[in-house]
Amino acid sequence: MSSMAQEYASKQPQGFKNHIESVAIVGAGGQCGKFIVEAMLKAGKHKITAISREGSTNTMPDGVTVKKVNYDSPSSLAESLKGQDALVITMSVTAPPDTQIKLLEAAAAAGVSWVIPNEFGVDTMNEGVGRDTMLGPAKKAVHDHIEKLGKSSWVGITCGFWYEFSLGGGPARYGFDFKNRTVTFFDDGTTRINTSTWPQTGRSVANLLALKVLPENENDNDPCLSQFRNKIAYVSSFTISQKEMFESVLRVTGASASDWKTTNVPVQQYYQEGVEQLKSGNRVGFVKLLYSRIFFPDQAGNFGALKGLDNDKLGLPKEDLDEFTKVGIHLHESGYFDNEL
């Protein structure tokens, strides 16, 4: 689908709908998916269908239709997506790699106009990040596949890493080890990055899909979905350094800096250690290289500074850092990460 001439809603044939009504979500019960569903239910703008694997035991909130599918049956998948205007894919990194391709092909067969692929996180449009995290080629292949199928348009969501998850999720992520009260700062700990909370990520998807599809006419300058066609929406909760995260941790716990042991490591060295660990089959190496890459001095983790944010276009609120620092600490204390890497 090329975006050559600007289209206007007023010029469309009779029966044209300038908004998205029906949205299907894969992974609606997952880490990020449940916040997308929550935000969409709250906004009340869409009919929501959760696409669920046969045999899945996830329960959905009231107001969400559940369709069970067999991922090995293309017709079952396409049937489940009939009549949907948009498909949102949020899947665990452990999902089989071909699952997303099956969904994209089913979406094309069912005539779904918009797809938000499974790519919440770092800015892989940044060539260095895409290469160094090894995520870039796979994301590009997904975009290219959607465009080649020629039925759907995609919008990627770049939100950075999830703040509360990454803060509480152990030293290999944002450097914090709450159990042992140690923090590892990359370089001097002042490199700023963009990071988003789960609720903000949910709102960004809900608000994006609630935009009108096309401007009404040439005088209409309101944000619309077509501005994001086959592009990335850049969103963020906080632009923040590890030192600022640490200050927030001290505020909410009432501890003083002397209660913690701090270490500084050169970020490129830490990244390289992650690469070596991964080569030897240690999955923690991937987490280390992935997270440390966004703290490189090239500012790649601060995509808001490099590319600008779409927060205002999407009507996203300002959030309270300390409130989500508390959530991150609570996730750690509640044993949430016991089965994580």
N, C-alpha and C positions, 0 to 999 in steps of 0.2 A: 504494500500500500504506500504509494508515494504521497508526500505532502507538498505537491507542486504549487497549485494555486490555492489561495486561502478560500476555504468554503464557509458559507454562512447558513445559519439555520433557516433564515427567511427565504433562501433560494432552494431549499430541499423539496423533493416531491411531497405530495399530500401523504399524511400518515407517518411522516418522519418524527421520531421521538428524540428530543434534544437532551435526554437524560438517561442514565442507566437505572433500570428497575430491578433486574434480577442478577444476583451475584452468587456464584458457586465458590466455595472455599474448600481446598484440600488441606488437611492438617488443622481443622477448626478447633480441635481439642488440645493442640500442642502449645509449646512454650509461648510462641508469639501469636499463633492463630487464635487462641482464646481471647487475646486482647483486641484483635481485629474484629472478632464477632461482637465482643462487648461494646466496642465503639460504634459499630454499625447498628446494633440494636438500640443503643442510646439515641443515636441520630434519627433513627426511624425512617430512613429514606429508601431502604432497599428490602426486597424479598431475599432472604438468605437461605441457601441450600448448602448443607455440609456433605461433601462427597467422602464416603467412608468405606474402608475396605470391608469386604464380607467377613464377618467374624469379629469385627472391632467392637470393643465393649464401651467405648467412650460415650458418655451421655451428653446431650446438647441442651442448652437453655431453651425455655419456651420461646417460640417465635422463630425457631430454626427448623427447617425441613431437613430430614436426613435421607440421603440416597445411598444405598449399599452398592458397591461395584466390584467387579472382578477385573483386576488389572491385567489379567492375561487375555481378556476378551475386548478387543477394540470396539465391538458394537455395543457392549455393555457400557463402556466408558462414554462413547459418543451419545448414547441414549440418555445417560444421566445429565449430559450438558445441553441437551436440546432446550431451546427457549431461554438460555442464559445470555445476558448481555456481557458479563465479565466473569473471568476465572482468576481467583487468587490462589497461588500455590505457596504454601509454607510447609516445608518438610524437614525432617531431621537430616543432619549430614550423613546419618547412617542408612538413609533410604537408598534402595538400589538406583544407580545412576540413570538407568533407562526409564525409570518411572515418570520423570518429568517429560521426556520425549513422547511417551505414550499419551500423556495428558494433553500435550500441545497438539498432537495429531488428532486426538479426539475433539479438541476444541475447534480445530479447523474444520473437521468433518461436520460438527454440529453448528458451524457458523457463528461461533462466539466472537464478538467484535474486539474485546479488550482482554489482555492477559497481563497479570502482574506475576512475573516468574519468581522462582525460589531463589532470591538473591539479596536478602536483607543483610546489610553489613558494610564492608569496606568499599572504597571507591576503586573498583577494578577498571573503570574507564581511565584511571591514571595508569599509564603503561608500566611504570616501575613497580607499582603495587600489584598490578595484575600478574606480572612476571614473577616477582619475588615471593608472592603468596601462593603461586601456582593456580590461582582461581580464575585468572583473566581469560585464558583460552576457552575454558568450559563455559563461562558466561557468554562470551562472544558467540560461541557455537549455538547456544540457545537462542540468542537474538537473531542470528542469521537464519536459523531453522524456522522461526516464527515468520520472518519476512519472506522466506522462500515458499512456505506453505501459502502465503498470500491472502489469508482469510482474516487474521487477527492482527491488531497492533499491540505492542508491548509497552509497559512503563516499568522501569526498574526503580526500586527504592534503595537509596544509599543513606543509611542512618548511622553509620559507624557501628561499633560494638554496643551491645545492650549494657547500660550502665550498672544496674543493680546486679545483674548476672555476672558481669566481669569484675566488679568490685569484690563480691563475695566468693567468687569462684576459684580462689587459690592464687598462689604467687605467680603461676605461669601466665596469668592474664594481666591484670593491672598492677601486679607486684605485691599485693597485700596477703599476708598470712595471718589471719585473725587468731588462729589457735596459738601460734607462738609469738604473736605481736612483733612480727618483723615486716619490713617493707623494703622492696628492692626498687630503687629509682633508676630509670634509664638515663644515662649521662647525669645531668644535675637535677633531673626531675621537673624541669620547667617547660618542657616541650608541650604545647597545647594541642589537643585533639578534639574532634567532634564525637560525642557519644549520646545515645538516645535511650530513654526509658522504654519499657514494654508498652505502657499506656500511650506514650507519644507516637510510637511506631504504629500502634493500632489506630489512633486518630488520623495519622497521616494517610493510611490506606482508605479509611472510611470517608475522610474529607475529600481526598482525590477523586474517589468514585462518585461523590455527591456533586462534583462540579458539573455545570452543563457541558455537553460534548463540544458544541461549536458556538462561536460568538453569534448573537442574533443577526447583526449586520456590521457594516464597516465602522460604525460609531461605538460599537460595544467593546470596551477595553477590560471587562471583567475577566478574571482567570477562567480558563476552560480546559477540559481534558485534552482537547486536540493539541494544545500547546506542548503537551508532554508525549505526544505520539512518537513511539520508538526512541524515547529519550529516558534520562534518569531524573527522578525527583530527589533533590538533596534536602534532607531534614536532619534536625539535631535538637537535643534537649539542652546540652551544656557544651560550651567550648572551654576546656578545662585541662589543667596539667596534673600530673601525679601529686605534686606538692599541694595543689588546691584540694584534691581528693583527700589527702592526708589531713589537711586542716579541718575539713568537714567531718572526717572520722573522729578527730579529737574533740570537736564541738559536740557531736551527738553522744559520744561515750563518756565525756567528762575526763578522759585521760590526758596526761601531758606528754609532750614529745619524748621526754626522758623515759617514759614507760615502754617505749618502742625501740627496737634496734633497727637502725636504717643502714642500708648498704647502697653504694652507687656502682653500677656496671656500665661499661661502654655499650651502647645499644647495638652497634654493628656486631660486636663480639657475641652478645647474647643471642642475636639472630643466627649467627653462624653456628653456635652451640645447638640451637634448635634444629638447624639443617642437618647437622651431624647425627643428632639423636634420632631424627626421623629416618635417616638412611639406615641406621642400625635397627630399625623396626619399632622404635619407641614413639608411640602416638603423642606423648606429651611434647615431643619435639615440634610437632606441627602447630600445637597451640602456642608454643614459645615463639616460633618464627612468625606466625600470623600476627600475634599481638605486638611483638617488638617492632615489626616493620612499620607500623603506623606512627611510631615515635622517632623515626629517622629524622635527621635535620632538614630533609627536603620538604617538611611540612605536609606530606601527603595525607596524614591523618586529620589535618585541619582543612578539610575540603571546602568548608564555608568560606575560609579566607581566600582559597584559590579559585572557587567557582561560584560562590554565593549560595545562599540557602533559599529554599522555597517555603519556609515556615509561614511567612505572611500570606503568600498566595493561597496556602492551604488552611489559613486561619488557625494555626497551632498556638496554644497558650504558652506563656512562660511558666516554668516549673520551679519547685523549691528543691534545691540540691540536697539539703540535709534530710528532707523527707525520704528521698530515694537512697541516700547513704544508709539510713536506718533499715530500709527494705533489704539492701544488699547484705548488711550484717545479719539481719534476721534469717535470710536464706542460708547463710553459712551456719548459724547457730541451730537451725531447725533440721540440719542434716540433708538439706536439699541436694548438696553436691556429692553426697557419699557415693553415688553411683556414676558420677561424672568423671571425666578425665582428671 
